[in-house]
């Protein structure tokens, strides 16, 4: 999901380069889903850049869809609502990057987990899932983004093993909640070919989602640079087909539109 340098702190990729890369890789379209980190809304203007991002997507038109990724909506719910209602989005994603755990305020990408005990690691992940569930219950959105993302750092960067089976009760509750609300689960390929070489969420959780009756899936490379557009899509689609999924979905005017999985 490309990010424009003019709108996001997380990328310096020009949108036209992203569009060119998408066309070269045979992608019919993509959504611009710039980060809106609500936790900083009292310190800086996080709303105007997102509105500009959506306006830019509408101006480009065609295969470019307008979106946003809302982070930490539970910290400032009214501000999150204002962002979501402030633009004509095609798709609204939500995510948790800064977990409410003890006195931690940093995003997990900036935490030194080597200083954590195994018990603290487990507590942190448990708190992540708790924040995720509260966000799902209280935010108006379409797609749950990169579930299990803290493992990118805990297991990928710091090499600390985590058995997600220990959190099966919490992940089941989350999956059931999004299924009941008609919210899609993002299959995020951004970690493939990195130190954490897995889909987010990984295969066992995707399989469990299907067992529980889930079928709404979106596919995102979370590309912050043009060359990562659609990275890992062939692998992801092959795995989804193997699990019995027939379609992936994209969103237009916040409505899911199916696309048959073709290998």
C-alpha positions, 0 to 999 in steps of 0.5 A, spaced: 500 500 500 504 505 497 505 512 501 506 518 498 512 522 501 507 529 501 503 525 506 506 520 510 512 520 514 513 512 513 515 513 505 518 517 500 515 514 494 512 518 489 505 515 487 506 515 480 512 511 481 507 506 485 502 506 479 507 505 474 510 499 478 503 496 479 502 496 472 508 493 470 506 487 475 499 486 472 496 489 478 489 492 476 489 497 481 491 499 488 489 503 494 493 509 497 493 508 505 497 513 508 498 512 516 494 516 520 497 515 527 492 518 531 496 518 538 500 524 535 493 528 534 494 533 540 502 534 538 501 535 530 496 535 525 495 528 523 488 530 519 490 534 513 495 530 510 490 524 510 485 529 507 490 531 501 492 524 500 485 522 499 484 528 494 490 526 491 488 519 489 481 521 487 485 526 482 489 520 479 483 516 478 482 510 474 485 504 478 488 508 484 483 508 490 483 512 496 484 509 503 487 510 510 490 506 515 488 509 522 493 507 528 491 507 535 484 509 534 482 507 541 487 513 544 483 518 541 476 516 538 473 522 536 479 524 532 479 518 529 472 518 527 473 525 524 479 523 520 474 517 517 468 521 516 473 527 513 474 524 506 470 520 501 475 513 502 474 507 498 477 503 504 479 504 511 484 500 514 486 500 522 492 497 525 495 497 532 503 500 532 503 502 539 501 497 545 498 500 551 503 496 556 505 498 562 509 505 561 510 503 554 509 509 549 513 507 543 511 503 537 513 496 537 518 498 531 522 502 536 522 498 542 528 494 544 525 487 546 531 484 548 530 487 554 524 483 555 523 477 559 519 471 556 513 473 561 514 480 559 514 478 551 507 474 552 504 480 556 506 485 551 503 480 545 497 479 550 496 487 551 496 487 543 491 483 542 487 486 547 488 493 544 486 490 537 479 487 540 477 494 543 479 497 536 475 493 532 469 494 537 469 501 537 472 503 530 468 504 523 473 501 518 473 495 513 479 491 513 484 489 519 491 490 518 497 486 519 494 482 525 501 479 529 505 485 526 509 485 533 512 479 531 516 482 525 520 485 530 520 481 536 521 474 532 524 477 526 529 483 529 530 480 535 530 472 534 525 471 540 520 465 539 513 466 540 508 461 540 501 464 538 498 457 540 498 460 547 494 466 544 489 462 540 483 464 545 484 471 543 485 471 536 479 466 536 475 472 539 478 477 534 477 473 528 469 472 530 468 479 531 471 481 524 467 476 521 460 478 525 461 485 523 463 483 516 470 486 516 475 483 512 482 480 514 488 483 510 493 478 508 500 482 508 506 480 504 511 485 507 515 481 511 516 475 506 524 475 504 525 478 511 528 476 517 521 474 519 519 470 513 511 469 514 505 472 512 501 477 517 497 473 519 501 467 518 497 460 515 495 457 521 491 464 523 488 464 516 486 457 516 482 458 523 479 464 520 476 460 514 474 454 519 470 460 523 466 462 516 471 468 514 471 469 507 473 477 506 480 477 504 484 483 502 491 482 499 496 488 501 504 488 500 504 494 504 509 497 499 513 503 502 517 503 495 515 502 488 519 495 487 515 492 493 509 493 490 505 486 489 511 483 493 509 476 495 503 476 491 504 469 487 506 466 494 500 468 498 495 467 492 497 460 492 497 459 499 490 462 499 487 457 494 490 451 497 486 453 503 480 453 499 479 461 498 476 462 492 476 470 492 480 476 494 477 483 495 478 490 494 474 496 496 470 501 492 466 506 496 467 502 502 464 496 499 467 489 498 468 487 491 470 480 489 476 478 485 477 470 483 483 467 485 487 465 479 494 462 479 
